[in-house]
């Protein structure tokens, strides 16, 4: 992805505000957002008489909502009128058009305070309200008026002649009313489009610091009921074909197509059907794997869970944080995007279900186990559940040494008090240190670093916080906790 220079498109004040909006952008979405917006603006300059609907396509977990929300904020700074509509939050209603129009009316009422804009917006809203009667009657009766004749005619043979004549007269009137109603809806939509054109022209000519096009961002559509999603798309395509209006609709296109097949059958060409709603599709770039892990960690708020986790002497190493520890381990295990999702899910599950009497979670060891299990499920079960305690360290080290797809240049560091500097150590030594603890009794663990023959292991062991050693000398609470970790990791993996 080409990283666009914001200063080429924004004034200094706008640039500062937008950098602040995207300051936690772990997936490099800011440049993509600016790229898409500038593209649309240029298209509008070339053809201002055209409406435009773009599908922002991205897999689940790729940060579509983050992208849409931040893009909405950025567009406001760039002085464009913006509507943000969360389709999923309104999925409980039977009428997507009513929910959407209500959001549009409310957002634009807050946005435009001048008398002219308020008047034209009110006119447009009043014009479209007439369509709601038809929709309401269909929801109340279960059928549109034009469907009633078919329902009644199905039972005509069982009725007497006088009643049949009454039915015929009634249906003639109903048909006349239905035609009148249909024409009224058409006129209402036509009037709404004209009123919106007047509003947009007024904004363009009379309202300071507001630029066309009007951007409408619809998020979470692929999470909605298929019938709701389809009806909303139909309404957008037919009612909002208005020059100067641009839609960004975020979906996981494959998932949405799958949902539509659930209604129309597996043989239905749902991909082709969806394309008729969109003028163009932009697929968000797959994020860099380590950036994606950090993003998921922050989204889950686990990186703020200092009350749950304990790290190696946090005051001794600048990179000794939850985020940096996770990143180093993720690089070592060479996690895929899907791996990161599963690891964060397991870590979140363990954090929520961790026994309150077991102290804090030793983050590096727990995450090491989760990632090891994610990458090598069968070996995880074999080493931690089918191998004797005294052989686990050797089996683990031998297996990891044999794996060529691990990034063995990823290292942790500890502070050597004798050398007075940070010294690297290989990732597997995390497990070695904690597995060594499992073979010791409480008092033995507390004084282990005094007689440990391996100086390297001894120095690393010293990095385990003092509170663990103190607790170990009094009871076996932390010994119990670290022994429990593999079982918790295995159980958490049952969630998909």
C-alpha positions in Angstrom: 0.0 0.0 0.0 1.3 3.4 -0.9 1.5 5.6 2.2 -0.1 8.9 1.1 1.3 12.1 2.6 -1.6 13.8 4.4 0.0 17.2 3.9 -0.6 16.9 0.2 -4.3 16.8 0.7 -5.0 18.7 3.9 -4.2 21.9 5.6 -2.1 22.0 8.7 -5.0 22.1 11.1 -6.8 19.3 9.4 -3.6 17.2 9.3 -3.1 17.5 13.0 -6.7 16.5 13.8 -6.6 13.5 11.5 -3.3 12.2 12.8 -4.9 12.3 16.2 -7.9 10.4 14.9 -5.7 7.6 13.6 -3.1 7.7 16.3 -3.8 4.1 17.4 -4.0 2.8 13.8 -2.4 -0.6 14.1 -3.5 -1.9 10.7 -2.3 1.0 8.6 -5.9 1.9 7.6 -5.4 5.7 7.6 -3.6 5.7 4.3 -6.3 3.4 2.7 -9.1 5.6 4.0 -7.5 8.7 2.5 -6.8 6.9 -0.7 -10.5 5.9 -1.1 -11.8 9.3 -0.1 -9.6 11.2 -2.5 -10.5 8.8 -5.3 -14.3 9.4 -4.6 -13.8 13.2 -4.4 -12.0 13.2 -7.8 -14.8 11.1 -9.3 -17.3 13.6 -8.0 -15.4 16.5 -9.5 -15.5 14.7 -12.9 -19.2 13.8 -12.7 -21.1 15.7 -9.9 -24.4 14.5 -11.3 -23.8 10.9 -10.3 -24.6 9.0 -7.1 -22.2 6.4 -5.9 -22.3 3.2 -3.8 -19.0 1.5 -2.8 -18.7 -1.8 -1.0 -15.9 -1.8 1.5 -15.1 -5.5 1.6 -13.1 -7.1 4.4 -13.0 -10.4 6.3 -14.3 -10.7 9.8 -11.8 -9.3 12.3 -10.0 -7.1 9.7 -11.1 -3.9 11.5 -14.0 -2.8 9.2 -15.8 -1.0 12.0 -12.7 0.8 13.1 -12.1 1.8 9.5 -15.6 3.1 9.0 -15.8 5.0 12.3 -12.4 6.7 11.8 -13.2 7.4 8.2 -16.4 9.1 9.4 -14.5 11.3 11.8 -11.9 12.1 9.2 -14.6 13.2 6.6 -16.0 15.6 9.2 -12.6 17.2 9.6 -12.4 17.4 5.8 -15.7 19.4 6.0 -18.0 16.8 4.4 -21.5 16.1 5.7 -21.4 12.5 7.1 -24.0 10.0 8.2 -22.8 6.9 10.1 -25.4 4.1 10.3 -24.9 0.9 12.3 -27.2 -1.6 10.5 -26.6 -4.3 13.1 -27.8 -2.1 16.0 -31.1 -1.5 14.1 -31.6 -5.1 13.0 -34.3 -5.6 15.6 -36.7 -3.4 13.7 -38.9 -4.8 10.9 -38.4 -1.7 8.8 -34.8 -0.9 7.7 -35.9 2.1 5.7 -37.7 3.7 8.6 -34.7 3.2 10.9 -32.3 4.5 8.3 -34.3 7.6 7.4 -34.7 8.4 11.1 -30.9 8.2 11.6 -30.4 10.4 8.5 -32.9 13.0 9.7 -31.4 13.1 13.2 -27.8 13.2 12.1 -28.4 15.9 9.5 -30.5 17.9 12.0 -27.5 18.0 14.3 -25.2 18.8 11.5 -26.9 21.7 9.9 -28.2 24.5 12.0 -29.0 27.2 9.4 -32.6 27.9 8.7 -32.4 27.0 5.0 -30.9 23.5 5.6 -33.4 22.8 8.4 -36.3 23.7 6.1 -35.1 21.6 3.2 -34.3 18.7 5.4 -37.8 18.8 6.9 -39.3 18.9 3.5 -37.4 15.8 2.4 -38.3 14.0 5.6 -42.0 14.8 5.2 -41.9 13.6 1.6 -40.5 10.2 2.4 -42.8 9.6 5.4 -45.7 8.8 3.0 -43.9 5.5 2.1 -44.1 4.3 5.6 -47.9 3.9 5.5 -47.6 1.2 2.8 -44.9 -0.6 4.7 -46.7 -0.4 8.0 -49.9 -1.9 6.5 -47.9 -4.7 5.1 -46.3 -5.4 8.5 -49.7 -5.3 10.3 -51.6 -7.5 7.9 -48.7 -9.7 6.8 -49.5 -8.9 3.2 -49.5 -6.0 0.8 -53.0 -5.0 -0.4 -52.3 -6.5 -3.9 -51.7 -9.9 -2.2 -55.1 -10.0 -0.5 -57.1 -10.9 -3.6 -55.0 -14.1 -4.1 -55.5 -15.1 -0.5 -59.3 -14.6 -0.5 -59.8 -16.2 -4.0 -58.2 -19.4 -2.7 -61.3 -20.0 -0.6 -64.0 -18.7 -3.0 -65.5 -22.1 -3.8 -66.7 -22.5 -0.2 -68.6 -19.2 -0.3 -72.2 -18.5 -1.4 -73.0 -16.3 -4.4 -74.0 -13.2 -2.4 -70.8 -13.3 -0.4 -68.8 -13.9 -3.6 -70.3 -10.8 -5.1 -69.4 -8.9 -2.0 -65.9 -10.2 -2.2 -65.6 -9.1 -5.8 -66.8 -5.6 -5.1 -64.5 -5.4 -2.1 -61.5 -6.6 -4.1 -62.2 -4.1 -6.9 -62.1 -1.3 -4.4 -59.0 -2.8 -2.8 -57.3 -3.0 -6.1 -58.2 0.6 -6.9 -56.8 1.6 -3.5 -53.7 -0.5 -3.9 -53.0 1.2 -7.3 -53.6 4.6 -5.7 -51.3 3.7 -2.8 -48.6 2.4 -5.2 -48.7 5.7 -7.1 -48.6 7.6 -3.9 -45.4 5.8 -2.8 -43.8 6.4 -6.2 -44.7 10.1 -6.0 -43.4 10.2 -2.4 -40.0 8.8 -3.4 -39.8 11.1 -6.4 -40.6 14.1 -4.2 -38.0 12.9 -1.6 -35.3 12.8 -4.3 -36.2 16.3 -5.5 -36.2 17.7 -2.0 -32.8 16.0 -1.2 -31.4 17.6 -4.4 -32.6 21.0 -3.3 -31.0 20.4 0.2 -27.7 19.4 -1.3 -27.7 22.3 -3.7 -28.3 24.6 -0.8 -25.4 23.0 1.2 -23.1 23.4 -1.8 -24.0 27.1 -2.5 -25.0 28.5 0.9 -23.4 26.6 3.8 -19.9 27.5 4.7 -17.3 24.9 5.5 -19.4 22.1 4.0 -18.3 20.3 0.9 -20.1 17.8 -1.3 -20.5 14.9 -1.7 -22.5 13.8 1.3 -21.0 10.6 2.6 -23.3 7.9 4.2 -21.4 5.1 5.9 -23.3 1.9 6.6 -21.6 -0.6 8.9 -22.1 -4.2 10.0 -24.5 -5.0 7.2 -23.2 -8.6 6.9 -24.2 -9.3 10.5 -27.8 -8.5 9.9 -30.7 -10.8 9.0 -30.4 -11.5 5.3 -33.9 -10.2 4.7 -33.1 -7.0 6.5 -29.8 -6.5 4.6 -31.5 -7.1 1.2 -34.3 -4.7 1.9 -31.9 -2.0 3.1 -29.8 -2.4 -0.1 -32.9 -2.3 -2.3 -34.0 0.9 -0.6 -30.6 2.5 -1.0 -30.4 1.6 -4.6 -33.8 2.8 -5.6 -34.5 5.7 -3.2 -31.1 7.3 -2.8 -30.0 7.5 -6.4 -29.3 11.1 -5.8 -26.4 13.2 -7.3 -23.9 14.2 -4.6 -24.6 11.3 -2.3 -21.9 8.6 -1.8 -22.4 5.4 0.2 -19.7 3.4 1.8 -21.2 0.0 2.8 -18.9 -2.3 4.9 -19.4 -6.0 4.4 -17.7 -9.3 4.4 -18.9 -10.0 0.9 -18.5 -13.8 1.1 -20.4 -14.0 4.3 -23.2 -11.7 3.0 -23.5 -13.9 -0.2 -23.6 -17.0 2.0 -26.5 -15.4 4.0 -28.4 -14.6 0.9 -28.0 -18.2 -0.3 -29.7 -19.3 2.9 -32.9 -17.5 1.7 -32.8 -18.2 -2.1 -31.0 -21.6 -2.1 -27.4 -22.7 -2.8 -27.8 -22.5 -6.6 -28.8 -18.8 -6.4 -26.1 -16.5 -7.9 -25.8 -14.4 -4.8 -22.4 -12.8 -5.9 -23.9 -11.5 -9.1 -27.1 -10.4 -7.3 -25.0 -8.4 -4.8 -23.0 -6.7 -7.5 -26.0 -4.9 -8.9 -26.3 -2.9 -5.6 -22.7 -1.6 -5.8 -21.0 0.6 -8.3 -17.6 -0.6 -7.2 -15.9 -2.7 -4.5 -12.7 -2.0 -2.5 -11.2 -4.9 -0.6 -9.2 -3.8 2.5 -5.7 -5.0 2.5 -4.8 -8.0 4.7 -3.0 -6.5 7.7 0.6 -7.3 8.6 0.4 -10.3 11.0 2.2 -8.7 14.0 0.2 -5.5 13.6 -3.0 -7.6 13.5 -2.1 -9.3 16.8 -1.5 -5.9 18.4 -4.8 -4.6 17.0 -6.7 -7.6 18.4 -5.0 -7.3 21.8 -6.0 -3.7 22.0 -9.6 -4.3 20.8 -10.0 -7.0 23.5 -8.6 -4.5 26.2 -6.3 -7.3 27.4 -3.3 -5.0 27.0 -4.8 -2.9 29.8 -5.3 -5.8 32.1 -2.4 -5.1 34.5 -4.5 -6.4 37.4 -4.5 -9.9 35.8 -1.0 -10.3 34.4 2.5 -10.2 35.8 5.6 -9.7 33.6 9.4 -10.0 34.0 10.6 -7.1 36.1 8.7 -4.3 34.3 11.0 -1.5 35.6 14.1 -3.1 34.1 13.2 -3.4 30.5 11.5 -0.8 28.3 10.0 -3.4 26.0 8.6 -5.5 28.9 4.9 -4.7 28.3 1.9 -6.9 27.6 1.9 -5.7 23.9 5.6 -6.1 23.3 5.7 -9.5 25.0 2.8 -10.7 22.8 4.5 -9.3 19.7 7.8 -11.1 20.4 6.0 -14.4 21.0 3.8 -14.0 17.9 6.8 -13.5 15.7 8.6 -16.5 17.2 5.7 -18.8 16.5 5.1 -17.2 13.0 1.3 -16.8 13.7 -1.1 -16.4 10.8 -4.0 -13.9 11.0 -6.4 -16.7 12.0 -3.9 -17.9 14.6 -3.9 -14.5 16.2 -7.7 -14.5 16.4 -7.7 -17.9 18.1 -4.9 -17.0 20.5 -6.6 -13.8 21.6 -9.9 -15.6 22.1 -8.2 -18.2 24.3 -6.3 -15.6 26.3 -9.5 -13.7 26.9 -11.3 -16.9 27.9 -8.6 -17.8 30.4 -8.4 -14.3 31.8 -12.2 -14.3 32.5 -12.2 -17.8 34.1 -8.9 -17.7 35.9 -9.3 -18.8 39.6 -9.2 -15.8 42.0 -7.1 -17.8 44.5 -4.3 -18.5 42.0 -2.6 -15.1 41.9 -1.9 -13.2 38.7 -1.4 -14.9 35.4 2.3 -15.1 34.4 1.7 -13.6 31.0 4.8 -14.7 29.0 4.4 -18.4 30.0 0.6 -18.5 29.5 0.9 -16.9 26.0 3.7 -19.2 25.1 1.5 -22.2 25.9 -1.5 -20.8 24.0 0.6 -20.1 20.9 2.4 -23.5 21.1 -1.0 -25.2 21.3 -2.4 -23.2 18.4 0.5 -24.1 16.1 1.2 -27.6 17.3 -2.0 -29.0 18.9 -1.0 -32.7 18.9 2.5 -32.0 20.2 1.1 -29.8 22.9 -1.2 -32.6 24.2 1.6 -35.2 23.9 4.2 -33.1 25.8 2.0 -31.6 28.5 -0.4 -34.5 29.1 1.3 -37.7 27.9 4.9 -37.1 29.0 6.3 -37.4 32.5 7.1 -34.2 34.2 10.9 -34.9 34.3 11.0 -35.4 30.5 8.8 -32.5 29.4 11.6 -29.9 29.2 13.8 -32.2 27.0 10.9 -33.2 24.7 9.8 -29.6 24.3 13.3 -28.3 23.5 13.9 -31.1 21.0 10.6 -30.5 19.2 11.1 -26.7 19.0 14.7 -27.1 17.8 13.4 -29.3 14.9 10.9 -26.8 13.6 12.2 -24.7 10.7 9.2 -22.4 10.4 9.8 -20.7 13.8 11.4 -17.3 13.9 14.3 -18.2 16.2 15.8 -14.7 15.8 12.9 -13.5 18.1 14.4 -13.2 21.5 13.5 -12.1 25.0 15.9 -10.1 27.2 16.6 -10.1 30.9 18.7 -7.7 32.9 21.9 -9.3 34.2 22.8 -7.7 37.5 26.3 -8.8 37.3 27.0 -7.7 33.8 24.7 -4.7 34.3 23.1 -5.0 30.9 20.3 -6.6 29.0 21.1 -10.1 27.8 19.1 -12.1 25.2 17.6 -15.5 25.8 15.8 -17.9 23.5 12.0 -18.1 23.7 11.8 -21.8 24.7 13.6 -20.9 28.0 10.4 -19.3 29.2 8.9 -22.8 29.3 12.1 -24.3 30.8 12.0 -21.9 33.7 8.4 -22.5 34.6 8.6 -26.3 34.0 11.5 -26.3 36.4 9.3 -24.8 39.0 6.9 -27.7 38.8 9.5 -30.1 40.1 10.1 -28.1 43.3 8.4 -27.7 46.6 7.4 -24.3 47.8 10.5 -23.5 49.9 12.8 -25.2 47.3 11.3 -22.9 44.6 11.9 -19.8 46.7 15.6 -20.5 47.0 16.1 -22.2 43.7 18.1 -19.4 42.2 20.7 -19.8 45.0 21.9 -23.2 43.8 20.8 -23.4 40.2 23.8 -24.8 38.3 22.9 -23.3 35.0 23.9 -19.7 35.3 21.7 -18.6 32.3 18.6 -20.3 33.8 19.5 -18.9 37.2 19.7 -15.4 35.8 16.4 -15.7 34.0 14.7 -17.2 37.0 15.7 -14.1 39.0 13.5 -12.1 36.6 10.4 -13.8 38.0 8.9 -11.2 40.4 9.7 -11.4 44.1 6.1 -11.9 45.1 6.0 -15.3 43.4 9.1 -16.4 45.3 7.6 -15.2 48.6 4.3 -16.9 48.0 6.1 -20.1 47.0 8.0 -20.1 50.3 4.7 -20.0 52.2 2.5 -22.3 50.2 2.1 -23.9 46.8 -0.4 -21.4 45.3 1.6 -20.2 42.4 3.0 -23.7 41.8 -0.6 -24.8 41.5 -1.3 -22.0 39.1 1.5 -22.7 36.7 0.7 -26.4 36.7 -2.9 -25.5 35.9 -1.9 -23.4 32.8 -1.8 -26.3 30.2 -5.2 -27.6 31.3 -6.7 -24.1 31.0 -5.1 -23.6 27.6 -6.5 -26.9 26.4 -10.0 -26.2 27.7 -10.1 -22.6 26.3 -9.3 -24.0 22.9 -12.7 -25.7 22.8 -14.3 -22.3 22.1 -14.3 -21.6 18.3 
